Amino acid sequence: MRVTEFAAELGVSVVTVRKDVEVLAERGLLARVHGGAMLPEDWAETVPPRTAPAAAPAAASAADAGRPRGAAVGRPLTLGLIVPSSAYYYPDVIKGAREAADALGVRLTLAVSTYDVDTEKAQAARMVADGVDGLLLAPSAAGVEGSPGGPWYEELGVPVVLVERRPEQQASACEHVGTDHGYGARLAVRHLLDAGRHRIALVMRGGTPTAPWIKEGYDAAMAEADPAASGDTLFLDLAEYDAGEAAYEQAMAEFVEGVRAGRVDAALVHPDHEAVVMLQRLRSASLSVPGDVALVSYDDEVASLADLPLSAVAPSKHEVGVTGVELLVRRLREPGRPRRRIAILPELRVRASSET
């Protein structure tokens, strides 16, 4: 049976049929196949008979090492990947996901939502209707309304793994894999403190999905370093302002004046391109980096390309993509296994902007 045809015959949604198929497959009453289901005995006839395994080679291939134990033999799984951008941050995530999919023998399809919630909802619905077995999803915004039962992506009828996002509700059982951005911010602050900097500012675009975790890690690291002085640190939120707008220019001027007056001797800046702009503004004001102020950017997308290479916190984006695919494939092949939430630690790449 094909899910779309059966849904039309019964007059119900494709999602409803897919949920029923998933339940029946877990009970062993059906075998899921691409776009539909078969009776277990019919499916068994399509699977090559098992033979006694040959002696294991001295060194297993990378693909075999990554293959989940108990992986189902039969038609390849199909996964959907929906990300908000294919130009910034996510290219390495996509590359990692593609490589993991190839190694595990699954098919991966990609869609880019351009940070539009309605677009990604439509993309997810289309992928499900086309028969994907599961979805890797980086929602464009947190707190998007869904039904009282949970976020919209939990109602798709297929397993979902969030990528670089956390579930909107703490009680959600949705699996996720992402960078521990709080740890990344702590790493940057600790590096600056060890370099003898103590008046460390945080400059960021507060509307990004990453921003709350960076702010949380920064606040905790500063409080641990000096609880009495942590409240005096400079925090500037660039929000959605663009260069040339009054609020943006005011924030940049406040930072430059803080450095000139000695109230700021270091800064963690998110994202990278804002750190590059800040470097230019400081030099235009005859302030030196790292002499007057040390800079560490966050994301490491373009930090190394600045005329003075910028130190940066570098999320392990490729590993996030690899781990997301592995997590989803294991969920599909072993439905009863415990659910996981995986945090991957970023690294700090020290360059000229914060060297002592």
N, C-alpha and C positions, 0 to 999 in steps of 0.2 A: 504494500500500500504506500502511496505517496501522501504526505501530510496535507499538501494543498488540495489534492483531489478529495481526500476523506473529509476535510473541513468543509468543502463546498457541498458535499453530499449530505452532511449532517446539519449544515446551516449554522456552524459555529466558527469561531476564529481559529486561525492557524496556531496561535499561541496556546489556545486551550487544548488542541489535539497534541501539540508537542509536549505539553506538560504531562498529559496522560501517557503518551508514549514513553517518556522518561521514567515515570513511576512503574509502568508495566515492565520496562527493560530492567530496572533495578530488581524486580521480583523474578526475573528470568522468564517471563511470559512472552516477551517479544525481544527481538534483536534489532537495535537501531542501525540503520544504514543511512547513507547520504540522502537527505530529503524525505526520509520515510522510515518504514519498519518492515521486518519480515518475521515469519514464524521461526522460532529457534531451530527447528529441524531443517527448514529450507536454507537458512543461513549457514548451518553447519556443512551443508553439501557444497557451499561455495568456498570453504576453507580447505586448503591443502592438508592432507593427513600429517599428523606429527610423526616424526621419526626420532630414533634415539639420537641425542646430541653427540656430535663429534667431540673429540678432545679439545679443550679450550686452547686457543693459541697463547703464546707466551705474553703477548701484549694486545689488549683489546683496542679496537678503533675508538676514536672520540665519540662517534655516533652511538656505538654499542654501549659505551660507558654512560652516556646520557639517557639511554632508553629506559623508561620505567619498567620495573619488574611487573609481570602480569599484563603487559600491554596486549590489547586485543589484536588478533591476527585477522586480517580481512581488508575491507576497503579503507582507504586513508581518511583520517579525520580532516575536516575543514574548519579552520578558525577564522574569525573576523577580527581585524584590528582597526579601531577608530581612534585617531589622535587629532588634537586641535591644530597642529601645524606640521608641515613637512620641511620647513626651512630653518626653524630655530629650536634647539634643544632636542627635538624628537628624531632627527635623522639617525642618530646612533641607537636610539631605542628601536626604531624600525629595522635597522641593520641587524641588531642582536636578535630580534624576534624572527627575522627571516632565516638567519643562520640556524637558530634552534629548531625552527620548523623543518628545515631541510634535514637536519641531523636526526630528527624524530620521525621523519617520513610522513609529515602532515602538510596539508595545503594551507597557505595563508593568503587572505585577501585584505586589502587596505582601503580605508576611506579617510579623508581629511575634512574635519568639520569647520575649520576656520573660526573656532571659538564661538560657534553659534549652536545653542542648545536645540532649537527646533531642527536644524540640519542633522545633528548627530542622532536625534530621536528617529528621524526618517531613515537615516543610513542604517541604524540598528534594526529597525523593523524590516527594511528591505533585505538585509543580510539573513535575518531569521527566516523570512519567507522563501529566500533562495536556498535554504537548507543548511546553513552553518551549524556546526555542533556546539560551538561556544564562542564567546566574545571576550576580547581584550579591549578595555575601554578606559580612556582618560576623559572623564566628563568635563565639559567646559566650565561649569560653575557648580559650586556646592549649594545645597539648600534648594535645588530645583524641585518644584512641587510634583508630587506623584499621588497615588491613591493613598488612603489611610493605611494600607498595608505596608507601605515602604516606598523607596525611591523608584522612579520609572524603570530603571535598568534591572530591577529585581523582578519585574513583571514580564520579562521577555520570553520566558519559557525555556531558556537555555542557560547553562552555567556562565557566569560572568566573573572575570578577574579584573579588578580596577588596577590601572597602571599609573603610578605617580599621583595617586589620589587615595584618600581614605573614605570609608563608608560615611554617608551623611548621618547615620544613626549609630550610636554606640552598640545598640543591641543587634545590629545587622550581622548576619552570618556571611556576608559577601567577602570573598577572599580578595586580598590585594597585595601588591608588591610595589615598593617605592623606595626612594632615597630618604634616609633619616636626616632631614634638613636641619633639625634642631641640633643634632650632633655636628653637622657641618658648620653651623654658626659658632658653636662652642669651640670648635677646632680653630677657626679664624681668630676669635677673641684670645684664646690661649696663646696662639703664635704671637699676636701683637703685644700681649702682656709680657711674654718671655723676652721680647725685643726691647723692653723698657718703656713701652707706651701704656699710659694709664687713662688718658682722656679720649676714649674710643667712641666715636659716633656711629650711628646706624642710619644709612640713607637708602631708601628702597621705594619701590612701587608697591604700596600696600594692597592693591587690588589683585595681585597675582595669586594663583592657588598656592604657590610656594611661600609667600610672604608670612602668613601667620606662624609657620613652624620656624622660620628664620628668626622672627622677632622673639618667639618663646625661648629659643636657644641662646640668643644674644642676651636677653634679660637675665636668664639664669646664670650665664657665665659671668656677667658683670656683677651680679649680686654676690656670687661666690667669691669673686676677687676682692670686693670692697663693699660690703652691705651698706655702709654709711654713705658712700659716694655714688652708689648706683643710680640714685634718683636724679643726680645732676648731669647724667649723660645726655648728649644731644641726639634726638631722634627726628628725622625729617622724612615725611611721607610725600613722595612725588605724585601719588595717586595716578590719575589718568592725564595729568597735565603734559603738554608738549613744550619743547623749547620755544621761547618767545612769548608764551603766556605769562601773565603777571604772577600767578601763584608759583609756577616753575622757577621763574627768574628770582623771585623772592627767596625761595628755598635754597637755590644755589648761592645767592649772595649771602645768606645767613651762614652757610657752611664756610664759605671763603673768609668771611669776617671772623668766624669762630677760630679758624686756623691762625689768622693774622694776630688775633688777640691772645693766642695761647690757650684758649679753652678746649681746643681739639688738637690732638697730635696723631690721630689715626682714625681710620674709618673702614667699616665693612659696607660695601655698596652692592645692591642688587637691583637690576641685573647688570651684566657685563657692559653693555653699551653706555649705561649711565656712568659707570666708572671711567670709561674712556672720555666722555664729555667732561667729567669732573677733573680729570687730569689736565685737559686743555684749559679749563677755567682757572685752575690753580697756577699754571704756568703763565697764563696771561696776566695774572695778578702778581707775578714775580715771586711766587712761593714755590719751594722746591719739594719734590717727591723723590726719595723718602725723607729728605732732610727736615723739612718743616712738618710734614704729615705723611704717614705711611698709609698705603691703600691696599685693601684686599677686596677683590670682586667676587661675585657669586654666580656660578653657572659654568665658567670657563669655556664659553663659546667663541669669544673674540679677544679675550684678555691678553693672550700672548702676541696679538697683532698690533697692540698699541705701540706708539713710538718709544715709550718706556714700557717694556713688558710688565704686565700687572700680575701680581700674585693672585691666585684664585682658588676658591673651593670648587672642586670638580666632582659633580655627581657621577656615579658609575652607570651612565645611561645605557651603554651596551649590555651590561650585566642585568639591568632592569628588564630589557627586552627579552633576553635569554630566559631569565627566571620566570617572567610572566607566562611565556609559552610553556615552559616545563610544568609550571603550577597548573595551568589549565588542562594540559594533556593528561596529567595524573588525575585530575578531578574527573575527566571524562572516562578514563580507563579504569579508575578505581573509585566509583561513586561513594563508597562507604568510608573512605579514609578521612581522618580528622581534618578539619579546615585550618588554613594557615593564613597568617598575616606576616609578610616578610619585609623587614627593613634592611636596606643595603647601605653601608657606610660610605660616604664620599671621602675623597682625599684632598689634602691641601698641596697645591703646587706653588712653591715659593719662587718668586722671580724678583726683578730689580726694585719693584715699587714698595717692598717691605723688608728688603735685606738689611741687615745691620752692618 
